[in-house]
Amino acid sequence: MEEVQTWRESLTRVANLSGWDIQNKPQYVEIEEIIQKIKNIMGHKFSWLPKDNLVGMESRVETLSRILYLELVNDVRVVGISGMGGIGKTTLAYSLYERISEQYKFCCFIDVSKIYQASGTIGVQKQLLSQCLKEKNLEISNASEGTCLVWERLHHARALIVLDNVDQDRQLNMFTGNRETLLRECLGGGSRIIIVSRDKHILRKYGVDDVYQVQPLNDEDATQLFYKYAFKGNHIMTGYEELTYDILSHVQGHPLAIQVLGSSLFDRNISQWKSALVRFKENKSDNIIDFLRLGFDELDNLEKEIFLDIACFFNNEKEERVMEILDFREFHPEYGLQILAEKSLITVECGHIRMHDLLIDLGRCIAREKSPKEPIKWTRLWDYQDLHKVMSNNMESVNLEAIAVVDFLMEFDETTIRADALSKMSKLKFLKLEFVNFCGNLDHLSNELGYLRWGDYPFKSLPPSFQPDNLVELSLRVSNIKQLWKDRKHLPNLRHLDLAHSKNLIQIPDLGEAPNLRLLDLNGCKKLRQLHPSVGLLTKLTLLNLEKCKSLIKTPHFRENQILETLNLRGCRQLKEINPSIGLLQKLTFLDLDRCENLISLPNSILCLSSLEYLNLSRCPKLFNTQLLHEARDEEQMKKLCIGESPICSHSTSSIMKKWFKSPLHLLHSRARKGPVSRLLPSSPTLGCMRELHLNFCNLVQIPDAIGNLHLLESLCLRENNFATLPSLKELWKLYSLNLQDCRQLKYFPELPSRTDLSSERYQLPEYLNRDLYDIREHLRVEVYKYKKAGLNIYGCPELVDLERCTSMAFSWTRQILEAHYQYKRPCLSYNDVFPLHIASIIRGSEIPSWFNNDHEGIGSLITLDESPLMQKDNNCIGLACCVVFGPPSRIMAPPKTESVRRFRAEIPLFLGEDQVTEDHLWLFYYALPQSLLTCWDAHFKLEIEITNIGSWTFEVKKYGYRWVYEKPLEVSNLIMMHNPNS
């Protein structure tokens, strides 16, 4: 009976099914309707597709899906996809659409720009409704009717809408009555709208919830995609490795360029590859250029000029500097750069402007396209050979406005260019020449020049006819110049004057008519004996660099209204005294007198420098062995110190120098008996803003208690002095670096800071002083560690008593610094850092503390680690604490040859000059592991660290111990044993 009942119900349902009435209709119309209904019942067409094989797409789709919050079913969310042309925006949108569209009842994917150009707003409305409702022959008479239909037919519908290739904001205004948000308001909960555009401004104006910026492919995906098209597989053919690297380096992960190039090179031999690569660098494929040019063609004229300037000159330059130059060029960059960024033609990362290499090629192609064979007709020159061609013709140029040629790789080092043609470039506004050899004559320079940067300038002066009224920056580094000009020049716009390393410079001009000068760099001008008095009148000067002016005999007389912040006198060997007016520089934060070997006098007015953060008085031997200044006798005289009225006398004993350091140096509060100086100096430190203090090689016999009151002090360097004890440093919570190397009389170790506070940013040298390219080779290894080192250095202190206690304190303080760095999320040393913070301590000893898991015998300079903890999933490992016993080499042992080794370097931060290690020392250091190392382990690889050193001294790793450091227990349990190194 049950089976009969089932049959009865089934037949009833069949009988109730209605068919299709084809009376008065063509049969094919009804058949199409039947097919469409069956499709709707069967489900979405993409549900039958296999998974796509798009390279690098999986991670992008996952990220975009997260931004869409697909799990939220009650919200309507709008997300934009942006990026430069050909980067894969549409491909990404399609890939996601195929994967998720079956979840929605209504779906559409529209090429908005194409349809809008052909049919306007009505065409976009019609396409939207036709795809969503699956009605091909939908008719819409006008935009108002379309607006009503969308509201009526899609009201509360759960839909997936992709609006691709939107290049104008009006294309999204598809509804009448300024109903810009109608689509979002119309759709039901769980709906998603994706808008694809190169222009982020369009997306923001429409009010998207988030924007996914499509980035170039990473190296691995770019290589895989290239192999797919060039070799039709996943492997490279032998002999093509270097060419493949060159190609991928140039296209920088751009998918379209990789696909076009790979396809064109398939089944070609190596010779054809080389030829194709040369052609590609000179002339890109039309498919690529046309795609990229769409964004450029949408720009207004000023934005096009900015684009071309960046493409030709300013990629990877600082945004602030680029804006300054573009502003001089009257391009209104603040708005224009924003437009370029919104259209994905540039990015601004870490304060630098970046442009993709393909866009650079596009810009340079556009710059030369009107007269490709005649560079003299261009407005911009950037290529050495084009410059050589223009200069060789020695013809007048009426178009050239900007030249920037830098032969950094010295490809044309043996070629010389005649400079004569520069005299005929009357419209030149920007000139930058580096590593280019010139000869001939220079009779004139364009009076429109705002930026003149000419390295190795070969002439003895600038042309007499040159009127520098428009000059903003004048840089003639490593030049042959003796003097810029003879007479006083009107310099109303000059802000930056750089004559560094001009070894023949004998005088600088009167700068009295340069009221806006901010930076004056005379580093390495060895023949310069004194500055023009006008330097002391420059009220906007913030940096004066006189480093290595070896003939300089006196400093300027400064004025009270000056705002100088940085004064670098390092290596001024003939300088005997500092003008007392230095005390007027209330904004001065940096003063370096290192290696002023003949300096015999330091004015009392230095105590007036209340903003001073960095002071270096190292290697000034005469300063610490001479009776210097009068004693200030009352408060009225103290006031006079800061205006230079206090007398200087080389025959009286300086209370300032004597009282603080018991002869020879006193700059802070004395702990000696009360006297006239005690009234002169308050009980609190005079230099209370001090953050770095360097008093190396000074033969100091005593350090005053007042140094413990410098509560902002971060780094204290007292290397090679003769004191036996130090005052308590317990209250110096900001201190993270203490250098006592080669203090051979030191017996008693001081109290170290009871806690470490790194909540504020570490002190950094003035940025300009850190980027002196001509000194970088000489100072790189020294300066990196000098200003970035954290920890304790007590190497070469043979008189230290209670060495066990000292070792314990060293380990404890190093732990404290490490904890503070992770507490405040400060970066530590990892193997690929350029300017790392090296957390390390060095102290005499030969026993590895038991806190370290193991004790291994050293082999040469290598230490081998068990990497198995890193291979565990979710290991939370963040770094390596290591202790190395190093000492004089006892035997020569070559490191064993190993295969499949992952080797890194760790450098002992010890500077010994010509000396050698004579006894064993402990070196404790912390090594922050980069993320790439933590996630890319192979069970067949061994991890080794090669211990290296700075300089020519030799050493041997006697033994070592190490311990992996984990994130969660870092605060106490993981490092607690460092309090007692023998526990």
C-alpha positions, 0 to 999 in steps of 0.5 A: 500500500505504501508503494501505491501511495508513492506512485499516486503522489508522483503522478499527481505532481506530473499532472500538475506540471504545466508546459509551454504555450507556443501558440502565436510564437516562433518555436525557437524563442520558446526553446531558448526559454526552456534551455535557460530555465534548465540552466538555472535549475542545473546551477551556475556554469562555473561550478563545472569548471576545474580549478584554474592554473593561474600562477600566483593567483591562489594567495591573491584570491584568498586575500581578496576573499578575506577583504570581502568578508564573504561569511557576513550574510547581512551586509552589502560590502563594496571592495575595489581592486586597483593596480597598474596596467597589466598587473592582473586586476581583471584576471584576479576579479575573474578568478574570484568570480568563477569561484564564488558566483555559484553562491549567488542567485544574481551575478554579473561581470561587466567591462564598464569602460567598453560598454559605456563608450559604446552605449553610455549609461543605458548600456551599462544598466542594460548589461547589469540587468541582462546578466543578473536576470539572464534576459538577453532581449531586455529593452530599456528606453532611457536612464530613468527607466533603467534606474526603476528597473534595477530598483524593482528587479534587484531589490533585496536580491543577493547578488555578486556584481563585478564592475571591471575596467572603470576609468572615469568616475561618471561611469559609476553614476549609472542612475538618475537623480544623483542616486550614486549609492542606489545599487548598494541600497537596493541589493540584499544582505550578503551581496558583494560589489567589486569595482576594478580600476587603476584609479584609487580616487574613483574607488574612494569617491564611490565609497568602497569599504576597502581597496585591494592593491594588486602587487607584482608577482614575487620572484618565485611566481614570476619565474614559474610564469616565465617558465610556463610561457618560455619553456612550456614547463616548470624548468629552465633549459640549460644555458638560459639561466643568466638571460632569464635572470636579466629578463625577470629583473627588468620586468619586475614581476609584471604578469603581462610583460612576462607572458608576452616576453615568454611567449615570444621567446619560446622555441628560440635559441640563445642568440635569438634570446640575446637579440630579443632582450636588447630590442625589448630594453630599447623598444617594448612590445606594443602589447605592453606599451599600449596597455601601460599607456592608457593610464598616462593618456588619462592624465592632465598636462601637468601630471604628464610632466610630473610622470615624465620627470619621475620616469627620467630622473626621480625613481627611488628618490625621497618624496620631499626632495622630488616635491621640492624640485617639481615645485620649482619646475612649477608642476604643482606636485602636491596634487599631481603626485597624489593623482599619479599614486591614485592611478597606480603609476607610482607608489610612495613607500617609506618616504620614497617615490617608486615607479615600476621599471616598465612605466619608467620605460614607457615614460622615456619612450614618450619623452623621445617619441617625437624626435627619437634620433635627435636628442637635442630636440628633447626636453629631458636627457638621462642617458650618457650616450644621448648626452655625449651626442648632444655635447659633441654637436655643440649646437644651441638647444632651445628645448632642454630643461632637465639633464640628469646623467649618472655613470654610477657603474663607470661604464664610460670612465675612459670617455671625456665629453666637451662641456662647451655645449652647456653654455648654449642651453638657455632654458636648463633648470635642472642639471645633475652630472655624476661620474662623468668626465668633462673637458673644454670650456664653460663660458656660461650656465643657464640663469634659469638653473635651480638645481646644479649638482655636478660631481667632479666639477673640473673648472676652478670657478663657476662662469662669471656671467652666471647669475644664480638668482634662481639657485635652490641647490648648488652641489659641487662635490669632489670638484676642482674649484678654488672659489665659486665667484669673486663678487657678492652674488644675490642668492635669495633662493639658495637653501643647500650649498655643498662643496664637500671634498673640494680639496683646492677650495681656499675660500667660500664667498660672501653668503650675506645675500643667502638668507634662506641657506639651511645647509652648508657642507664643506667636509674634506675641504683641506685648504680652507683656513677660515669661513667668511664672517657672513656664515655667522649671520645665516639665521636659517642655517641648521647644519654646518659640516666642517669635518676634515677641514684640516687647515681650519683655524677658527670657527665663526662668530655666531649670533643669538638668533641662529637655529643651527642644530648640527655642527660637525668639526670632526678632524679639524686638526689645526683648530685651537679654540672654539668661539665662545659665541657657540653658547648662543646656539640654543637649538644645537643638538649635535657637536662633534670635536673628535680628532681635533688634535690641537684644540687647547680651549673649550669655552665655558659657554658650552654649558649654555647648550641646553639642547645638546644631545650628542657630544664627542670630545674623543682624541683631543689630547691637548684639551685634557692637558692644558690649563684653560679658562678663567673660573666664573666668579658669580652668576652675572659672569655666568650669563656673560659666558653665553654671549662670549664676554667671559675672558679666555686665559690659557694660564689659569686653571679651568674650574670647569675642566678640573672639578668635574674630571679631577683634571682634565675635563669638567662639563657637568656637576662636580662631586668635589667640595663646594666652591665657586664652581659649585655655584656656577654649576647647579646640582642637576646636570647642565647638559640634561638633554645628552643622549650620546657622550663620547670621551674616548682616548682622553686619559681621564683619571676620574669620572664624576658622580654627576654622569649618573644624573644624565637621565636621557643618556643612551650611549656612553663611550669611555674607551681607553681612559685611566680611571679605576672606578665609575660612579653608579649608573643605576638610574640611567634607565635609557642607557643601552650601550656602555663601552669601557674597552681598554680602560686598563686601570679599571678595577671596580665595576659600577652599578648598571641600570636597574631597568631598561626603558626603550619606549622612545626611539633611539638617538640617530645621527643627523641623517645628512651626516649618515649619507656621505657617499664619499666617506661611506667606504671608510666609515661603514664598518665602524660607524654602523656599530658605533651608533647601533651597538647595544650592550657592554664592552669591557674588553682589555680591562685586566685589573678588574676584580671579582670577575665572576660578579662582573660577568654575572652583571654583564649577562643580566644587563644584556638580558634586560636590554633584550627584554626591553627591545621586545617589550617595545618592539624595537628591531634587533640584528638579523642577517640581512639588516643594513644598519642593525642593532647589535645586542652584544657584550664582551668580557674576559672569561673562558667558561660558558654559563650553564644557562646555555643548553650545551657546550661545544668545542669550536672549530676555526671560526664556525659554530654549528647549530641544531636547527630541529626546534625551528622545524617544529610547527608553530615553534614561536622561535624569534632568535638565538642567544649565543655565547662564544669563547674566542681567543688567540689562535692556537692552531690553524684548522680549516672548517670542515667541508659540508654540503647543504649548508645554510650559513650566516655571519656574525661579526664580533664588534671589537676594534683593535687597530693593530693589536691582537687578542692575547687572552680568552674573552666571552662574547654574548650576542643575540641574533634575531632570526628573519621570517624567511629563515623561520619558514623555509627549513629543509631537513637536509640543511645544516645551520652554521654561523661564521664568526668574523671580526673587524680589522686584521686581528686573528682569533679562534673560537675555542668553544660556544654555547647557544639557546633558542629564544621563544616569543611567549616566555621571553620576559622571565622564564626563558632568560631568568638564568642569565642573572647567574651565569654559572647556575 
